[in-house]
Amino acid sequence: MLPVCLYCLAESRKEEMAHRNPPPPTGESQHIVTALRWFLVIAVIVTVGVMGYRIVEGWSWLESIYMVAITMSTVGFGEVRPMSPGGVVFTVFFVMVSVGTIGFALARLMNVVLEGHISGFRRERRMQKLIDKLEDHVIVCGYGRVGQEVVSELVQRGGTALVVDLDPPIEELDHEKLCYLKGNASNEEVLLQAGIKRARCLIAAMDSDTENVFTVLTARTLNPQLQLIARASEPGTTRKLKMVGADRVISPYVTSGRRMAAMAMQPEVVDFLEHFNQPLDEIGLELGKVEIIEGSLLDNNTLARAEIRRRSGAMVLAVYTAAGVVFNPDAEMELKAGQRLMVLGSQQQLLRLKEMAAAAS
């Protein structure tokens, strides 16, 4: 119970710090603030003019608004009524203040609009140049709650993520220095822009199962060798996603349900497996694949005779054979060239095992 409470406190503390330290405003937000300021200036001038004619001349709301409109626009229409000397003086000062200010404000607003379009175009070009340089990256389609967690974990593990979303949070992604692309992930042109030919994996993490199905189908068509991982919300979607080409299908609801049941029944086992949810280098271990080369010390040898554990220190978790994957292999299992070993150990232990798999016997 205590670890759960501490975890909740840590998460709430992170959220509090995030609110205290929001990402700095980008050019787009600055343009919006500037536009609002000038709109406020125009609104203040109009209000002063309307209230001035109401007070000085005693005109109605409609007459005062009409007088302010023809004065500020300098169209030259006549006054609605003859004005008193006070009204004339007020009009002179109002013309001097309003015409110049309104002209300057409209010029600034036009400048803000043009700068916004230009800066947005420049940002898109700059981002596309960064995307064109990406190699072996992971395309994450959808930046909702699941997508955000995927990207966070990829970055933590040293991977390169590219976010594709219809409405990406540009300021947040710029602050995190993440590559992003605005568009529909099921569109061929968008995926080609995302560098799907050069990517190592695509993750369809959108909330809509339909969008995930179409995205996987499009991605498989563009790159048949690409690893595809998809999210499924409904139970029946898993089969459809695999039919259109998904290599792995993850259901957050099924996974979380199984995990909570495991915590209830086997909390110690879950606590042990938690260590593998963090980067292995933090606990001094690495998980890697070692291919057996023909004529090496491991070729035509059993696990027991090869003495992998004693000579390298690495632990063999599984063996990839032509027939499939053999988990927890028996000590008398004979190894052949071309097979791959899934092993766990330190960096030095994995290097020693690779030398055994490549060295001549």
C-alpha positions in Angstrom: 0.0 0.0 0.0 2.8 2.4 0.9 4.6 2.1 -2.5 1.2 2.9 -4.2 0.8 6.0 -2.1 4.3 7.1 -2.7 3.8 6.6 -6.5 0.6 8.7 -6.4 2.4 11.5 -4.4 5.2 11.5 -6.9 2.8 11.7 -9.9 0.9 14.5 -8.3 4.1 16.3 -7.6 5.2 16.0 -11.3 1.8 17.4 -12.4 2.2 20.3 -10.0 5.6 21.1 -11.2 4.4 20.9 -14.8 1.7 23.5 -14.1 4.2 25.7 -12.3 6.7 25.5 -15.2 4.6 25.5 -18.4 6.4 25.5 -21.7 7.5 28.9 -22.9 5.2 30.6 -25.4 6.0 30.0 -29.0 5.6 32.4 -31.9 2.0 31.3 -32.5 0.9 32.1 -29.0 2.7 35.4 -29.1 0.8 36.3 -32.3 -2.5 35.5 -30.6 -1.7 37.6 -27.5 -0.6 40.6 -29.8 -3.9 40.3 -31.8 -6.0 40.2 -28.6 -4.2 43.3 -27.3 -5.0 45.3 -30.5 -8.6 44.1 -30.5 -8.8 45.4 -27.0 -7.4 48.8 -28.0 -10.0 49.1 -30.8 -12.8 48.0 -28.4 -11.7 50.6 -25.8 -11.7 53.4 -28.4 -15.2 52.4 -29.7 -16.5 52.3 -26.1 -15.1 55.7 -25.3 -16.6 57.2 -28.5 -20.0 55.8 -27.9 -20.1 56.8 -24.2 -18.8 60.3 -25.1 -21.6 61.0 -27.5 -24.1 59.6 -25.1 -22.9 61.8 -22.3 -22.0 65.0 -24.2 -24.8 65.0 -26.8 -27.4 62.8 -25.0 -27.9 60.7 -28.2 -29.3 57.2 -28.2 -27.1 54.1 -28.3 -27.8 53.6 -32.0 -27.1 57.2 -32.9 -23.9 57.2 -30.9 -22.7 53.9 -32.5 -23.5 55.3 -36.0 -21.5 58.5 -35.2 -18.5 56.6 -34.0 -18.6 54.4 -37.1 -18.7 57.2 -39.6 -16.0 59.1 -37.7 -13.6 56.3 -37.4 -14.1 55.1 -41.0 -13.8 58.7 -42.3 -16.5 58.1 -44.9 -17.7 61.7 -44.6 -21.4 61.2 -44.0 -23.3 64.0 -42.1 -24.0 64.0 -38.4 -27.3 62.5 -37.2 -28.1 65.8 -35.5 -26.6 69.2 -35.2 -23.9 69.1 -32.5 -23.3 71.4 -29.5 -19.9 73.1 -29.1 -19.0 70.4 -26.6 -19.8 67.8 -29.1 -17.7 69.5 -31.7 -14.7 69.6 -29.4 -15.2 66.0 -28.4 -15.4 65.0 -32.1 -12.2 66.8 -32.9 -10.3 65.0 -30.2 -11.9 61.7 -31.0 -10.9 62.0 -34.7 -7.3 62.8 -33.7 -7.1 59.8 -31.4 -9.2 57.2 -33.1 -8.3 57.5 -36.8 -4.5 57.2 -36.3 -4.8 54.6 -33.6 -7.3 52.5 -35.5 -5.2 52.7 -38.6 -2.1 51.6 -36.7 -4.0 48.8 -34.9 -5.4 47.4 -38.2 -1.9 47.5 -39.7 -0.6 45.6 -36.7 -3.4 43.1 -36.9 -2.7 42.5 -40.6 1.0 42.1 -39.8 0.1 39.6 -37.1 -2.0 37.5 -39.5 0.7 37.5 -42.2 3.4 36.7 -39.7 1.3 33.9 -38.3 0.9 32.3 -41.8 4.6 32.8 -42.6 5.9 31.5 -39.3 3.6 28.5 -39.6 4.9 27.8 -43.1 8.5 28.2 -41.9 7.9 25.9 -38.9 6.4 23.2 -41.2 9.3 23.5 -43.6 11.8 23.3 -40.7 10.1 20.3 -39.2 9.9 18.5 -42.6 13.7 19.0 -43.0 14.2 17.3 -39.6 11.9 14.5 -40.5 13.7 13.9 -43.8 16.9 13.3 -41.8 15.3 10.6 -39.5 16.4 7.0 -39.9 15.3 3.9 -37.9 12.7 6.0 -36.1 9.3 5.0 -34.6 6.2 6.6 -36.0 3.6 7.1 -33.3 0.1 7.8 -34.8 -2.1 9.5 -32.3 -1.0 11.7 -29.4 -3.7 10.9 -26.9 -3.1 9.4 -23.4 -1.7 6.2 -24.9 0.4 7.9 -27.5 1.9 10.3 -25.0 3.0 7.4 -22.8 4.4 5.6 -25.8 6.5 8.6 -26.8 7.7 9.2 -23.3 8.8 5.6 -22.9 10.5 5.7 -26.3 12.5 8.8 -25.5 13.4 7.4 -22.1 14.8 4.3 -23.7 16.9 6.3 -26.2 14.6 5.9 -29.2 13.6 8.4 -31.8 9.8 9.1 -32.0 7.8 11.0 -34.7 4.3 12.0 -33.7 1.6 12.0 -36.4 -1.7 13.6 -35.3 -4.6 15.6 -36.7 -4.2 18.3 -34.1 -0.8 17.9 -32.4 0.0 20.1 -29.4 2.7 22.1 -31.2 3.9 24.2 -28.3 4.3 21.1 -26.0 6.1 19.1 -28.7 8.4 22.0 -29.6 9.2 22.4 -25.9 10.0 18.6 -25.6 12.0 18.9 -28.9 10.0 16.1 -30.5 9.4 15.7 -34.2 5.7 15.9 -35.3 3.6 15.9 -38.4 0.1 17.3 -38.7 -2.2 15.1 -40.7 -4.3 11.9 -41.0 -2.1 8.9 -40.3 -4.2 6.7 -42.7 -3.2 9.0 -45.6 -0.5 7.6 -47.8 1.1 11.1 -48.4 1.3 11.8 -44.7 3.0 8.5 -44.0 5.4 9.0 -46.8 6.2 12.5 -45.4 6.8 10.8 -42.0 9.5 8.6 -43.6 7.7 5.3 -43.4 10.2 3.8 -45.9 13.1 4.5 -43.4 11.2 3.8 -40.1 11.8 0.8 -38.0 8.3 0.6 -36.5 4.9 2.2 -36.6 2.6 2.3 -33.6 -1.1 3.0 -34.3 -2.3 4.4 -30.9 -5.3 6.4 -31.9 -8.6 6.2 -29.9 -10.6 5.1 -32.9 -10.2 1.4 -33.8 -11.4 2.2 -37.3 -8.6 4.8 -37.8 -6.1 2.2 -36.5 -7.2 -0.4 -38.9 -6.9 1.9 -41.9 -3.6 3.2 -40.7 -2.1 -0.3 -40.4 -3.5 -1.2 -43.8 -2.0 1.8 -45.4 1.4 1.4 -43.6 1.6 -2.3 -44.6 1.0 -1.4 -48.2 3.7 1.2 -48.2 6.3 -0.8 -46.3 5.7 -4.6 -46.2 8.8 -5.2 -44.0 7.8 -2.6 -41.3 7.0 -3.7 -37.8 3.4 -2.6 -37.0 2.0 -2.4 -33.5 -1.6 -1.3 -33.0 -4.0 -0.4 -30.2 -7.4 -2.1 -30.0 -10.2 -0.9 -27.8 -12.9 -3.3 -28.8 -12.3 -7.1 -28.5 -13.3 -7.8 -32.1 -10.8 -5.4 -33.5 -7.8 -7.5 -32.6 -8.5 -10.0 -35.4 -9.2 -7.3 -37.9 -5.9 -5.5 -37.2 -3.9 -8.7 -37.6 -5.8 -9.4 -40.9 -4.7 -6.1 -42.3 -1.0 -6.6 -41.3 -0.5 -5.7 -37.6 2.4 -7.7 -36.1 1.3 -7.0 -32.5 -2.0 -5.8 -31.1 -2.3 -4.4 -27.6 -5.5 -3.8 -25.8 -5.0 -1.3 -22.9 -8.1 -2.5 -21.1 -7.2 -6.2 -21.4 -3.6 -5.6 -20.4 -4.5 -3.4 -17.4 -7.1 -5.9 -16.3 -4.7 -8.8 -16.4 -2.1 -6.7 -14.6 -4.4 -5.8 -11.7 -5.5 -9.4 -11.3 -1.9 -10.5 -11.2 -1.2 -7.8 -8.6 -4.0 -9.2 -6.5 -2.9 -12.8 -6.8 0.9 -12.6 -7.1 2.1 -9.2 -5.9 5.7 -10.4 -5.4 6.0 -11.7 -9.0 4.6 -8.4 -10.3 7.1 -6.4 -8.2 9.9 -8.5 -9.6 8.7 -7.9 -13.2 8.5 -4.2 -12.5 12.3 -4.0 -12.7 12.0 -4.9 -16.4 9.7 -2.0 -17.1 12.5 0.4 -16.5 15.5 0.7 -18.8 17.7 -2.3 -18.2 20.9 -0.3 -18.1 19.7 1.3 -14.9 20.1 -2.1 -13.2 23.3 -3.0 -15.1 21.7 -5.5 -17.5 21.1 -5.6 -21.2 18.7 -7.8 -23.3 20.2 -8.8 -26.7 20.2 -11.3 -29.5 23.2 -13.3 -30.4 23.4 -15.2 -33.8 25.3 -18.4 -33.9 27.9 -18.4 -36.8 28.7 -21.6 -38.6 31.8 -23.3 -37.2 31.7 -21.3 -34.0 32.1 -22.7 -30.4 28.3 -22.9 -30.1 27.6 -24.5 -33.5 26.6 -28.2 -33.2 26.9 -28.0 -29.4 24.4 -28.2 -26.6 23.8 -25.5 -24.0 25.3 -27.7 -21.3 28.5 -28.6 -23.2 29.0 -25.0 -24.4 28.9 -23.9 -20.7 27.5 -20.5 -21.8 26.6 -19.5 -18.3 30.0 -20.3 -16.8 32.2 -19.0 -19.7 30.2 -15.8 -20.5 28.0 -15.1 -17.5 25.0 -14.4 -19.7 21.7 -16.2 -19.3 19.9 -17.7 -22.2 16.2 -16.9 -22.1 15.1 -18.3 -25.5 16.4 -19.7 -28.7 15.0 -18.6 -32.1 14.9 -21.6 -34.4 13.5 -22.2 -37.9 10.5 -23.9 -36.2 9.8 -21.1 -33.8 10.9 -19.7 -30.5 11.9 -22.1 -27.7 11.6 -20.4 -24.3 13.6 -21.6 -21.3 15.5 -24.1 -23.4 16.7 -27.4 -22.0 20.4 -27.8 -21.2 20.6 -30.6 -23.7 19.2 -28.6 -26.6 21.5 -28.7 -29.5 22.4 -25.4 -31.1 22.8 -24.9 -34.8 24.3 -22.2 -37.0 21.8 -19.5 -37.9 19.9 -19.8 -34.7 19.6 -16.7 -32.5 19.8 -16.6 -28.7 17.8 -14.2 -26.6 20.1 -13.5 -23.7 20.2 -11.4 -20.6 23.4 -10.0 -19.0 25.8 -7.2 -18.6 27.4 -5.5 -21.6 30.7 -7.4 -21.0 28.8 -10.7 -20.6 27.0 -10.2 -23.9 30.3 -9.3 -25.7 31.9 -12.5 -24.4 28.9 -14.6 -25.6 29.1 -12.9 -29.0 32.8 -13.9 -29.3 31.8 -17.5 -28.4 29.1 -17.4 -31.1 31.5 -16.1 -33.7 34.8 -17.8 -32.8 35.9 -21.0 -34.5 35.7 -24.1 -32.4 
